[in-house]
Amino acid sequence: MIRFENVGLRYGTEPEVLRDISFTLEPGSFHFLTGASGAGKSSLLKLMYLAHRPSRGLITLFGRDMARATRADLPELRRQIGVVFQDFALLDHLSTLDNVALPLRMSGSPEVEVLEHCTEILRWVGLGNHLHALPSTLSGGQKQRVAIARSVINRPRLLLADEPTGNVDDGIGMRLLYLFEELYKLGTTVVIATHNEALIRRFDHPRLHLENGRLHVVPPERARWA
Ligand SMILES: Nc1ncnc2c1ncn2[C@@H]1O[C@H](COP(=O)(O)OP(=O)(O)OP(=O)(O)O)[C@@H](O)[C@H]1O
């Protein structure tokens, strides 16, 4: 699904933020991505989403060498990826429901299904009473839930989420993680960056841990009891 070989990333002329990163994510796997603030979690997710180009090394996504991907290839590749970044990237002029519906409408789903699925998922994330609200009228945690609903609505092949439970209480955080867990059970490859150790421990998944610019894969048992 994704393979990194000796990938490095630097911003401008600064020292590398990520160094010699090598790992493979098998299709249908679930990993947490951990590390201290500033360790490079968001940067790594952005490399996976092709929002940054690596300074060196090779990235293979969906079996394709990304060094050969052109700008014109990006939309089709990204359509297969659900993302929740920290800025949520909602479209301000669209309602909650219309934001969530975007991926389905772009893929040509029948409108009856679009409305049914979007309403159902928005109810699940606790926003059933905000279907027609504009993002500017929502709280940070509510916007985050809209972004999460949008990221999972079309069952992407790959789901990347950056601190998806950062602005919600633990009860809603668990609900959101179960949403990702359901997607994983349906075959989606999932990577979730989080600082929330309590939530991580409830799930039996390995973690990708970043420290000093390097990445270590920690198996589930150690991830659980570390
Ligand atoms: N666009 C950018 N330009 C320059 N430096 C950047 C940029 N984005 C991130 N950095 C730097 O790269 C390093 C890693 O940042 P990143 O946001 O990837 O870390 P993080 O692990 O996601 O942090 P947090 O947990 O606080 O969100 C930091 O030192 C940050 O200042």
The ligand as a Tripos MOL2 file, in Angstrom:
@<TRIPOS>MOLECULE
LIG
   31    33     1     0     0
SMALL
NO_CHARGES

@<TRIPOS>ATOM
      1 N1          5.7900   24.2690    6.4920 N.pl3     1 LIG1
      2 C1          6.8350   24.2050    7.3370 C.ar      1 LIG1
      3 N2          7.9120   25.0000    7.1610 N.ar      1 LIG1
      4 C2          8.9820   24.9350    7.9850 C.ar      1 LIG1
      5 N3          9.0730   24.0950    9.0420 N.ar      1 LIG1
      6 C3          8.0330   23.2790    9.2600 C.ar      1 LIG1
      7 C4          6.8570   23.2910    8.4280 C.ar      1 LIG1
      8 N4          5.9810   22.3670    8.9000 N.ar      1 LIG1
      9 C5          6.5810   21.7990    9.9730 C.ar      1 LIG1
     10 N5          7.7960   22.3530   10.1960 N.ar      1 LIG1
     11 C6          8.7490   21.9660   11.2560 C.3       1 LIG1
     12 O1          8.9380   20.5560   11.1640 O.3       1 LIG1
     13 C7          9.0010   19.9860   12.4620 C.3       1 LIG1
     14 C8          7.9570   18.8750   12.5730 C.3       1 LIG1
     15 O2          6.6700   19.4720   12.5260 O.3       1 LIG1
     16 P1          5.3360   18.6050   12.4390 P.3       1 LIG1
     17 O3          4.1840   19.5570   12.3980 O.co2     1 LIG1
     18 O4          5.4670   17.6190   11.3590 O.co2     1 LIG1
     19 O5          5.3990   17.8540   13.8740 O.3       1 LIG1
     20 P2          4.2440   17.0810   14.6920 P.3       1 LIG1
     21 O6          4.8810   15.8670   15.2470 O.co2     1 LIG1
     22 O7          3.0580   16.8860   13.8010 O.co2     1 LIG1
     23 O8          3.9020   18.1090   15.8360 O.3       1 LIG1
     24 P3          2.5240   18.2950   16.6890 P.3       1 LIG1
     25 O9          2.3310   17.0400   17.4960 O.co2     1 LIG1
     26 O10         2.8460   19.4860   17.5570 O.co2     1 LIG1
     27 O11         1.4280   18.5700   15.6900 O.co2     1 LIG1
     28 C9          8.8130   21.1020   13.4620 C.3       1 LIG1
     29 O12        10.0960   21.5200   13.9120 O.3       1 LIG1
     30 C10         8.1650   22.1990   12.6430 C.3       1 LIG1
     31 O13         8.5350   23.4640   13.1180 O.3       1 LIG1
@<TRIPOS>BOND
     1     1     2 1
     2     2     3 ar
     3     2     7 ar
     4     3     4 ar
     5     4     5 ar
     6     5     6 ar
     7     6     7 ar
     8     6    10 ar
     9     7     8 ar
    10     8     9 ar
    11     9    10 ar
    12    10    11 1
    13    11    12 1
    14    11    30 1
    15    12    13 1
    16    13    14 1
    17    13    28 1
    18    14    15 1
    19    15    16 1
    20    16    17 2
    21    16    18 1
    22    16    19 1
    23    19    20 1
    24    20    21 2
    25    20    22 1
    26    20    23 1
    27    23    24 1
    28    24    25 2
    29    24    26 1
    30    24    27 1
    31    28    29 1
    32    28    30 1
    33    30    31 1
@<TRIPOS>SUBSTRUCTURE
     1 LIG1         1 GROUP 0 **** ****
